[in-house]
Amino acid sequence: MTRVVFAVAIGVLLSSWTGRLLADDASCASAYEQGQMLRRRGRLVEAQRSFVTCSQSLCPAQMRSDCGDWLREVEQSTPSVAFEVRDRSGKDRLDVRVLADGAVLAEGLDGRALALDPGVHALRYELPRGGALEERLVVREGEKDRRVSVRFPEGSPAAPSPSPSPQSPSRPVMAYVLGAVGVVALGSFVSFGVSGYTRANDLAARCAPRCTESEARSVHTRYAIADVSLGIAVVSLGAALWLFLSAPAGRAPARAAQQR
């Protein structure tokens, strides 16, 4: 019994290690491909995140080198905007929620420039106690620290209730967590399935049909863990896909802003 427990423990550790390797390799390859696709589409901010992922030490050397070079190029091309928002009395407001194309760009301002993809953006500025302004802004590739000043006019109305928008849905973190769990469980399924199959063939050649109960149980244990791992993988990946596809959308626009 002790040997079986020890074997199972070793198998769990090996499967966990194998699962992490598979997850890391899949993450590196996905980031490598996705970063290039996002860059071609002009989504430079997201491309930066992908290139950061595939330039980490856990990724293959050639992949790290390519992603590091692309990351530097994309960082140079990504424009940035410094927002200056004033209320109707002319005072600076830092407690301003800024949305770009329906997605939250900043929950508040601190004077630092924010990265935006090049192109035309629908911007929305919201004050905590009511008031919302909008404007359309053209951001040019490579333009750094552009200053954009906005002032709320006299008698500006309170912001309307947010309504669903099909643009820029927020992806729940739990979807990525469940996806990672599914990948690790899939690695465990492969590891224990192969281990059980190999063990069964070994026993068939060595002692069948006179193998001991303990030896037969070791095969059944491996297959049982593989079955459980497969079930966890299917449920986790299915739940992750459902959460990803059913993510809520961003806010709808309100009214035009006044620039100075």
N, C-alpha and C positions, 0 to 999 in steps of 0.2 A: 504493500500500500504506500509505504514511504517513497519507493522508487517512482510509483505512478504520480504521486503528488509532486515530487521533485521534477519529473519529466514535464508535467503540466506547467509547473512554474517556469521552467526553462523555456518551454514553448511559448508561454504568454509573453515573457521578456523578449524572445526572438521575434515574435509576431509584432509586438509593439515597436521594436526597432525597425523591422522591415516595413511596417506601416508608415513610420515616420519618414523613412527613406523614400518610399513611394509617394507620400504626400509632398515631400520637399521637391522631388524631381518633377512631379506634376505641376506644382506651384511655379517652379522656375520656368518650365516650358510654356505654361499658360501665359505667364507674365511676359516672356520673350516675344511670343506671337502677338499677344494683345497690345503690347506697347507699340509695336510697329504699325498695327492696324489703326490704333487711336491717333498716332502721329500723322498718318496719311489723311485722316479725316479732320485734322485740325484741332483735335481735342487734346491739347498739349498738357493741360493740368493733370488729366487722368493718365496720360502717357508717362509723365514723370513718375507717378506712383508705381506703375508697372515696371519701369526701368530700375527704380530703386530696389524692387523685389528681386529681379533677376540679376542684379549686380552684387548680391550678398554672397558671403563666403561659402554658403551651403550649395551654391549652384556650380555647374561645371565651369572650368577655367575659361574656355572660349566664349561661353555664354556671358560670363561676368565681364569679360573684356569688351564685347560688343555692347552690352547694356550700359557699361560705364561711359563709353564714348557717346552713345545716343543720349544718355542722361545729360551730359554736359551740353550737347548741341540743343536739346529741347529746353533746358534751363535758360540758355541764351536767347532763344526765340520766344519764350513765354512772356507776354506783356503783363504789366502790373498797374494797378490803379489805387491812388490814395484818395479816400473820400473825406470831404469836409462838409458836414451837415450842420446847419444852424436853424434854430427855431425862429418864430416870427419876430422875437425881440432881438435877434441877431446873436444870441449866445450859442456857443458850440454845444452840440449834443453828441455825447458818446454812447448813450443808451439807445442806439438806433439799430434796428434789425434790418439787414440788407439782404435782399433776395435777387438772384440773377437767373432769369428764364424759369422762374417758379421754384428754384432750389435755394436753400439758405446758403448765402455766401459768408455772412458773419452775424453773430448774435449781438455784437456790439463793436464799436470802433475804438481804436487806441492810437490812431495816427499813423500806423504802419500800412504800407501798400499791400494790396491783396492781388493774388494771381488770377488772371482771367484768360480764357481762350481767345485767340484773335477772331474777329467777326463782329456781327451786330448782336447786342444783348438787350433784353427788356429788364430794366432794373426797377426794383421796388424798395422804398424806404418806409419803415414803420416805427412810430413812436409808441412807447409802452402804454400811454394813457389815451390813445386814439390819435388818428392822423396818419395818412398814408399817401405817398406821392410816387409817381412813376415817370420814367423817361427811357428813351431808347438811346443807346450809346454804341458808337463804332470804335472798337479797340483794334489797334494795328499790331501786327506781329513784330516782336522785338522792342516795342515801346515800353519803357520802364518808368515806374513811379509817376505816372500821369496823374495830375491833380484834377479832381472833379468836385466842384462846389455846388451844393444844393441848399436852398432855403425854403422852409415852410412858409406859405403866405398867410396873411391875416385871415382869420375865420376858416381855416382849413378844416374840413369835416373829419369826423372819426372814421377810422378804417372799417370797411364793410366786413362782414363775416367771411372767412375764407371759404372758397368753393373748390371742389376737386379739379385738378388739371392733369391732362395726360402727359405733361412734359416733366422730365427729370424726376422720376419716382425715386424715393429713398429706399435703399436696399437694407433690410433689417440685418443687424449683426448676427442674430441667431441663425439666419440662413447659411452664413459662412461657417459658423460653429458646427452646425449639423452636417454641412458638407464635409468638413474636416473629419468629423467622427465617422461619417460613412466611408471615407477613403481609408482611414485606419482600420475599420472593421473589415473592409474588403481585403486589405492586406493580410489581416488575421485569418480570414476565410481561406485565402490561397495558401498561406503558410501551413495551417493545420490540415487542410485538405491534402496537400502534397505529402506532408509528414505521415498522415494516416495511411495514405495509399502505399507509400514506400514501406512502412512498417508491416502492412498487411501482406505485401508481396514477399517481404523477408521471412515472415512467419510461415507462409505457405511453402516456401522452399526449404525451410529449416526444420519445422516440427509438425506441420499439419498432418493428420488431424489430431495430434497428441499435444498440442500446445497447452500451456497452463492457463488457468482462468485469468491470472494477473496479466499474462501476455496478451490474451484476447481483449481484456478490458482496456489495455493501453491504446489499442486500435480504436475501440468504440469511443474512448474519451476524446481522442483527436478528432474523430468525425463529429462528435457531439459539439465540441467547441467550434468547429468549422461551420456547422449548421447554425448555431447561435450567432456567430459572427456575420454570416450571410444575411440572417434576418435583420440584425442591427443595421447592416449596410443598406439594405433595401429600404427599411423604414426611414433611416436618417437621410439618405439621398433623396427619397421621395418627398419628405417633409421640407428639406432644404429647397428643392425645386418649387414646391408649392408656395413657400414663403417668398422666394425670390420673384415669382411671377405675380403674386398678389400684393406686392409692396404698394403702400399708399402713394398718391401723387402729391406734388407740391401745391403751393397756393396760387390762386388766380390773381391777375393784376387789378389795380384800383383806378388810379387817375394819373395824369401827366405831372411831372415835376418841373420846377423852375430852376434853371441853372444861372449862375452868375458868371 
